[in-house]
Amino acid sequence: MTAFVFHPFENHNGRLALENVDLVDLSDKMGSPLLVVSENKIRENYRKLDQAFRKRYGKFSIRYAVKSYPNLAVISILRQEGAGADCSTPEEIKIANMAGIPHNRIAFTPNNAHKSELQYGIEKGVAINFDDIPQMRLVKDQLPEVVSFRVNPGVGGGEFPGIVTAGPKAKFGIPVSLVAAAFREAMKYGAKKFGMQMMAGSNVLDWNHFDAVTKAYFDLAGKVSKELGIQFQYLDIGGGFGVPYREGQKELDLEKAATCIVDNLRNACSKYDMEEPVLMVEPGRSMVSNSAVLLGKVTNVKSYDKTFVGTDIGMNLLLRPALYGAFHHIVIANDLSREPSGEVDIVGQICESTDKIGKDIMFPKAEVGDTIAVFNAGAYVSSMSSNYNGHLSPAEVLVGKTGISIIKNAETSSDLVKGMIMPEHLKN
């Protein structure tokens, strides 16, 4: 039996490879842990999403969700493909700018923002999706050219409760019952151009979910448009386009998802005499998740009441399993033909009982020195990592057009204390 590996990664004579680069050798050379990213896979992901929608609806725009992986090289790849950026903080706006994305291609969707953060977005001329009516009131005397609100359509979707961003108990957006009032108030403050945003879900693999949630969302937009006599410059459905994390999971049928989304939009435009707006999406995970693997080393194996495979990859680098029970497929990269031998927990070096990147999984007999590979490491891995217990962030490398490029240096000990100041009275 040979271990399953996700495309574009391959099994080369029992060892994990990417475009003829032996990733075990690369890890040995560059140090462990190591994050390896495929440039071609990112471009492939973008083009697949873009083509699915654009052939059905010309006024279509992709804004990459920077929070998923805020690396300058990654953002630049997507900018070259045609993407703008979706940002949740001023700092993400600055990162997008550094990667070459102009302000008029950026959407700013903050949550519980300070007035100064909203003012920053307005001064830079980015589109702002206000998360609540009182947030808009903070800047009512200097509103952006286009006033947009994030709405909670009342329908949520996601693989785990912790990543569901809409529905009755979600902290995001304005409830349906207050949406018309929000835009009416914005008009009172002088707004003349409008947009609307929602988040369709998170890592959704069933196209039917997008049908249900966008039908409700576009119908809401049409009702508001008709009631208030306004037109929308754009309607943003957020992201949520899922990526398989487990062997055997079916990919999201993007063709069906795009068809129902566009049909729902056109039906609402026709029903409510609404001009066709720009259809905007904010993919993050679907652009980068399956483009990367996180490589590490087995440092210890102990079997008492349970078998624990100790590694140098812990919750400091891969937080999602500890945070909300996320699953990541893990293999022994230096011996993909090794048969599973029993149930194990794969753990890191962090002083927490929740430091498990794999729990109760069937796994081959691991040996100290083995290289492990964690798949779907492109989204919410680097961006959610920390220096807890004094651990350093690893190097990140891109395998692409020009071969192997370092896109982020490994941290050093001096990075841990950068910015700290020792008061004079503590120096002796």
NORBELZI-V19301 format. One record per residue. N is the residue number from 1. RES is the residue in one letter. SS is DSSP state (A for helix, B for strand, O for the rest). PSI is psi as a letter, one per 20 degrees, with the letter a starting at -180 (none if undefined). Layout:
n->{N;N}
res->{RES;RES}
ss->{SS;SS}
psi->{PSI;PSI}
This chain:
n->{1;2;3;4;5;6;7;8;9;10;11;12;13;14;15;16;17;18;19;20;21;22;23;24;25;26;27;28;29;30;31;32;33;34;35;36;37;38;39;40;41;42;43;44;45;46;47;48;49;50;51;52;53;54;55;56;57;58;59;60;61;62;63;64;65;66;67;68;69;70;71;72;73;74;75;76;77;78;79;80;81;82;83;84;85;86;87;88;89;90;91;92;93;94;95;96;97;98;99;100;101;102;103;104;105;106;107;108;109;110;111;112;113;114;115;116;117;118;119;120;121;122;123;124;125;126;127;128;129;130;131;132;133;134;135;136;137;138;139;140;141;142;143;144;145;146;147;148;149;150;151;152;153;154;155;156;157;158;159;160;161;162;163;164;165;166;167;168;169;170;171;172;173;174;175;176;177;178;179;180;181;182;183;184;185;186;187;188;189;190;191;192;193;194;195;196;197;198;199;200;201;202;203;204;205;206;207;208;209;210;211;212;213;214;215;216;217;218;219;220;221;222;223;224;225;226;227;228;229;230;231;232;233;234;235;236;237;238;239;240;241;242;243;244;245;246;247;248;249;250;251;252;253;254;255;256;257;258;259;260;261;262;263;264;265;266;267;268;269;270;271;272;273;274;275;276;277;278;279;280;281;282;283;284;285;286;287;288;289;290;291;292;293;294;295;296;297;298;299;300;301;302;303;304;305;306;307;308;309;310;311;312;313;314;315;316;317;318;319;320;321;322;323;324;325;326;327;328;329;330;331;332;333;334;335;336;337;338;339;340;341;342;343;344;345;346;347;348;349;350;351;352;353;354;355;356;357;358;359;360;361;362;363;364;365;366;367;368;369;370;371;372;373;374;375;376;377;378;379;380;381;382;383;384;385;386;387;388;389;390;391;392;393;394;395;396;397;398;399;400;401;402;403;404;405;406;407;408;409;410;411;412;413;414;415;416;417;418;419;420;421;422;423;424;425;426;427;428}
res->{M;T;A;F;V;F;H;P;F;E;N;H;N;G;R;L;A;L;E;N;V;D;L;V;D;L;S;D;K;M;G;S;P;L;L;V;V;S;E;N;K;I;R;E;N;Y;R;K;L;D;Q;A;F;R;K;R;Y;G;K;F;S;I;R;Y;A;V;K;S;Y;P;N;L;A;V;I;S;I;L;R;Q;E;G;A;G;A;D;C;S;T;P;E;E;I;K;I;A;N;M;A;G;I;P;H;N;R;I;A;F;T;P;N;N;A;H;K;S;E;L;Q;Y;G;I;E;K;G;V;A;I;N;F;D;D;I;P;Q;M;R;L;V;K;D;Q;L;P;E;V;V;S;F;R;V;N;P;G;V;G;G;G;E;F;P;G;I;V;T;A;G;P;K;A;K;F;G;I;P;V;S;L;V;A;A;A;F;R;E;A;M;K;Y;G;A;K;K;F;G;M;Q;M;M;A;G;S;N;V;L;D;W;N;H;F;D;A;V;T;K;A;Y;F;D;L;A;G;K;V;S;K;E;L;G;I;Q;F;Q;Y;L;D;I;G;G;G;F;G;V;P;Y;R;E;G;Q;K;E;L;D;L;E;K;A;A;T;C;I;V;D;N;L;R;N;A;C;S;K;Y;D;M;E;E;P;V;L;M;V;E;P;G;R;S;M;V;S;N;S;A;V;L;L;G;K;V;T;N;V;K;S;Y;D;K;T;F;V;G;T;D;I;G;M;N;L;L;L;R;P;A;L;Y;G;A;F;H;H;I;V;I;A;N;D;L;S;R;E;P;S;G;E;V;D;I;V;G;Q;I;C;E;S;T;D;K;I;G;K;D;I;M;F;P;K;A;E;V;G;D;T;I;A;V;F;N;A;G;A;Y;V;S;S;M;S;S;N;Y;N;G;H;L;S;P;A;E;V;L;V;G;K;T;G;I;S;I;I;K;N;A;E;T;S;S;D;L;V;K;G;M;I;M;P;E;H;L;K;N}
ss->{O;O;O;O;O;O;O;O;O;B;B;B;O;O;B;B;B;B;O;O;B;B;A;A;A;A;A;A;A;A;O;O;O;B;B;B;B;B;A;A;A;A;A;A;A;A;A;A;A;A;A;A;A;A;O;O;O;O;O;B;B;B;B;B;B;A;A;A;O;O;O;A;A;A;A;A;A;A;A;A;A;O;O;B;B;B;B;O;O;A;A;A;A;A;A;A;A;A;O;O;O;O;A;A;A;B;B;B;O;O;O;O;O;O;A;A;A;A;A;A;A;A;A;A;O;O;B;B;B;B;O;O;A;A;A;A;A;O;O;O;O;O;O;O;O;B;B;B;B;B;B;B;O;O;O;O;O;B;O;O;A;A;A;O;O;O;O;O;O;O;O;O;O;B;B;A;A;A;A;A;A;A;A;A;A;A;A;A;O;O;O;O;B;B;B;B;B;O;O;O;O;B;O;B;O;O;A;A;A;A;A;A;A;A;A;A;A;A;A;A;A;A;A;A;A;A;A;A;O;O;O;B;B;B;B;B;O;O;O;O;B;O;O;O;O;O;O;O;O;O;O;O;O;A;A;A;A;A;A;A;A;A;A;A;A;A;A;A;A;A;A;O;O;O;O;O;O;B;B;B;B;O;O;O;A;A;A;A;A;A;A;B;B;B;B;B;B;B;B;B;B;B;B;O;O;O;B;B;B;B;B;O;O;O;O;O;O;O;O;A;A;A;A;A;O;O;O;O;O;B;B;B;O;O;O;O;O;O;O;B;B;B;B;B;B;B;B;O;O;O;O;O;O;O;O;B;B;B;B;B;B;B;B;B;O;O;O;O;O;O;B;B;B;B;O;O;O;O;O;O;O;A;A;A;O;O;O;A;A;A;O;O;O;O;B;B;B;B;B;B;O;O;B;B;B;B;B;B;O;O;O;O;A;A;A;A;O;O;O;O;O;O;O;A;A;A;O;O}
psi->{p;p;q;p;q;q;p;j;q;r;o;n;l;j;q;p;r;o;l;j;p;o;h;g;g;g;g;h;g;i;q;p;r;p;p;p;p;o;g;h;h;g;g;g;g;g;h;g;g;g;h;h;g;h;i;h;o;h;m;p;p;p;o;p;n;h;h;h;n;l;p;g;g;g;h;h;g;h;g;h;i;j;q;b;q;p;q;i;r;h;h;h;g;g;g;g;g;h;j;j;p;r;h;j;j;p;p;o;m;r;o;l;q;q;g;h;g;g;h;g;g;g;h;i;k;q;p;p;o;p;i;q;g;h;g;h;h;h;k;h;i;l;q;r;g;p;p;q;q;p;q;o;i;i;p;q;q;q;h;q;h;i;j;p;j;r;r;h;j;q;i;q;r;p;q;h;i;j;g;h;h;g;h;g;h;h;h;h;j;j;p;i;q;q;r;q;q;r;o;h;a;p;l;p;i;o;h;h;g;h;g;g;h;h;g;g;g;h;g;g;g;g;g;g;g;g;g;i;k;r;q;p;h;q;p;p;j;b;c;i;o;r;p;p;i;q;p;i;p;q;q;p;n;h;g;g;g;h;g;h;g;g;g;h;g;h;g;g;g;g;h;j;l;p;q;o;r;p;o;q;q;m;q;f;g;i;h;i;g;j;i;q;q;o;p;r;q;p;i;q;p;p;o;d;h;q;p;p;o;p;r;j;o;a;i;h;h;n;h;g;g;h;g;k;k;q;p;p;p;p;r;o;h;i;m;i;i;p;q;q;i;r;p;r;p;p;r;b;j;q;l;p;h;j;m;p;i;p;p;l;q;p;q;r;o;q;q;p;i;q;p;q;p;p;r;l;j;h;p;k;f;g;h;j;r;r;k;p;j;j;q;q;q;r;q;p;q;p;o;b;h;k;c;p;p;p;i;p;q;q;q;r;h;h;h;h;j;p;i;q;p;o;q;h;i;j;i;none}
